[in-house]
Amino acid sequence: MPERKELKNRLHLDLRPEDQAAEVERLEGLGASRISVGQGPEVTWVVLADPDGNEFCILRAVQAEDQPAG
């Protein structure tokens, strides 16, 4: 679409790759850029926007402590 994003996303994707850094690098190579939406330095995710300004997050990989016990 030729129009730029003007409103908040109706859908926000959170992606959880096995290797966060590699996935961020790959997506930046495809045209995504890091953006700030007010997240502080302590967050474990990276906020990106595609070339049209649609925002999405790359979460850190699932850790053993994230898995439910049992």
Buried (B, 14 or more C-beta within 10 A) or exposed (E): EEEEEEEEEEEEEEBBBEEBEEBBEEBEEEEBEEEEEEEEEEEEBBBBBBEEEBBBBBBBEEEEEEEEEE
